[in-house]
Amino acid sequence: MKPARKQRLMLIGLMVIGAGLATGFALKSFNENLMYFFSTTDVVEGKAPKDTLFRLGGMVIKGSVERPNDGLMVRFKLTDFSKDVTVEYTGILPDLFREGQGIVAHGRLNAQGVFIAEEVLAKHDENYMPPEVKDSLKNQPAPVTGQKS
Amino acid sequence: MFLIPDPVVRFFHRMASPPHFYAFTERLMPWLVVIFLLLTAAGLYGGLYLAPADYQQGDSYRIIYIHVPSAWMSLFIYVVMAVSGAIGLVWRIKLAEIVAISSAPVGASFTFIALVTGSLWGKPMWGTWWVWDARLTSELILLFLYLGVIGLYGAIDDKRTASRAVAILALVGVVNIPIIHYSVEWWNTLHQGPTVTKMDKPSIHVSMLIPLLLMAVAFKFYYLIAMLQRARTELLLRERNAQWVKVMISESK
């Protein structure tokens, strides 16, 4: 390879590495801000912000969904398989909201440590399969009681 | 050049010559179109008709057959653009510059399609058109990178200088590619994790996976068709004063 080309190739290599390092450090320092939601463990350990809106993500615990006063208000427990947080939400849930399914709720904590959600988004997982295959795996999540479908 | 067999080296040397490239792609084009149409027909038939409905999302998941191949293409084309841009920078090969800039509009279109289909999919499944999570935001930045490349190229009159400027921008932007790919693993996102592109076995049933892969290959052929057509036009424009273009035009009269 001719020296001029070699030099240009090395310059390009250095430039890409430099850009990569700079971005890497920037992302590392903003790591917290890039998280779309807090986990339930963060909330229980007090890492989540108080008195302000934030997002809480987790899996809806099976059998925890209840509608205490026959209205649109629904109460359920979220977990990250280590700590649980109770969530209350008044409104229409997305179609994919199911027990055993991941969701992301936007809202704030009240004084009792209950998360009052203003918005609930369903987070579907990366599994795609026909219903028959799911049936044969024998752990189909039960549909939410009282939910219109 | 050791390690690379001689016929391959000769092929690339010949492809770097504009008249040869122009004639070769002309002969190649019908084949590409036929393969693209066959693959798309098979992929769409498999995806929309043969593949079963999903256990969670029902028939709505079928948008995956456009969304995921487009998103893969948006990353793939960017890498092709950056690598050919780098080849143009180092070896000053005109055709590498042309391939780089001809890839940009095609890549931008696929990025746009991935964003729009993702949004249409997000509304019924997640309950929202758009969220500012790491995956969606980094993919949007990719669209802006493509648009920046197109804009920068258009802003500089001397196309060889423009190509060098564009290659540097594209190379700096390469850092975004692993960010997009790993965003769903590094950070909490509303977007799902990887289904197919991971070390593990794909988490999609094989009857749904095959049409998806067919569509992915079909989109690769579409990219080749669209990019080569743009490259041929760009080549003629740049070489309008060259002897071979004059000869070709006088022959076709």
Boltz contact constraints between the chains, C-beta under 6 A:
constraints:
  - contact:
      token1: [A, 5]
      token2: [B, 90]
      max_distance: 6.0
  - contact:
      token1: [A, 8]
      token2: [B, 90]
      max_distance: 6.0
  - contact:
      token1: [A, 9]
      token2: [B, 90]
      max_distance: 6.0
  - contact:
      token1: [A, 12]
      token2: [B, 86]
      max_distance: 6.0
  - contact:
      token1: [A, 16]
      token2: [B, 171]
      max_distance: 6.0
  - contact:
      token1: [A, 19]
      token2: [B, 172]
      max_distance: 6.0
  - contact:
      token1: [A, 19]
      token2: [B, 175]
      max_distance: 6.0
  - contact:
      token1: [A, 20]
      token2: [B, 175]
      max_distance: 6.0
  - contact:
      token1: [A, 23]
      token2: [B, 175]
      max_distance: 6.0
  - contact:
      token1: [A, 34]
      token2: [B, 134]
      max_distance: 6.0
  - contact:
      token1: [A, 34]
      token2: [B, 187]
      max_distance: 6.0
  - contact:
      token1: [A, 35]
      token2: [B, 187]
      max_distance: 6.0
  - contact:
      token1: [A, 35]
      token2: [B, 188]
      max_distance: 6.0
  - contact:
      token1: [A, 36]
      token2: [B, 133]
      max_distance: 6.0
  - contact:
      token1: [A, 36]
      token2: [B, 188]
      max_distance: 6.0
  - contact:
      token1: [A, 36]
      token2: [B, 189]
      max_distance: 6.0
  - contact:
      token1: [A, 36]
      token2: [B, 190]
      max_distance: 6.0
  - contact:
      token1: [A, 37]
      token2: [B, 188]
      max_distance: 6.0
  - contact:
      token1: [A, 57]
      token2: [B, 188]
      max_distance: 6.0
  - contact:
      token1: [A, 94]
      token2: [B, 127]
      max_distance: 6.0
  - contact:
      token1: [A, 96]
      token2: [B, 125]
      max_distance: 6.0
  - contact:
      token1: [A, 104]
      token2: [B, 190]
      max_distance: 6.0
  - contact:
      token1: [A, 121]
      token2: [B, 126]
      max_distance: 6.0
  - contact:
      token1: [A, 121]
      token2: [B, 127]
      max_distance: 6.0
  - contact:
      token1: [A, 121]
      token2: [B, 128]
      max_distance: 6.0
  - contact:
      token1: [A, 122]
      token2: [B, 126]
      max_distance: 6.0
  - contact:
      token1: [A, 123]
      token2: [B, 190]
      max_distance: 6.0
  - contact:
      token1: [A, 124]
      token2: [B, 125]
      max_distance: 6.0
  - contact:
      token1: [A, 124]
      token2: [B, 192]
      max_distance: 6.0
  - contact:
      token1: [A, 125]
      token2: [B, 192]
      max_distance: 6.0
  - contact:
      token1: [A, 126]
      token2: [B, 192]
      max_distance: 6.0
  - contact:
      token1: [A, 126]
      token2: [B, 193]
      max_distance: 6.0
  - contact:
      token1: [A, 126]
      token2: [B, 195]
      max_distance: 6.0
  - contact:
      token1: [A, 126]
      token2: [B, 203]
      max_distance: 6.0
  - contact:
      token1: [A, 127]
      token2: [B, 203]
      max_distance: 6.0
  - contact:
      token1: [A, 128]
      token2: [B, 54]
      max_distance: 6.0
  - contact:
      token1: [A, 128]
      token2: [B, 204]
      max_distance: 6.0
  - contact:
      token1: [A, 128]
      token2: [B, 208]
      max_distance: 6.0
  - contact:
      token1: [A, 129]
      token2: [B, 55]
      max_distance: 6.0
  - contact:
      token1: [A, 129]
      token2: [B, 205]
      max_distance: 6.0
  - contact:
      token1: [A, 130]
      token2: [B, 52]
      max_distance: 6.0
  - contact:
      token1: [A, 130]
      token2: [B, 205]
      max_distance: 6.0
  - contact:
      token1: [A, 131]
      token2: [B, 55]
      max_distance: 6.0
  - contact:
      token1: [A, 133]
      token2: [B, 205]
      max_distance: 6.0
  - contact:
      token1: [A, 134]
      token2: [B, 55]
      max_distance: 6.0
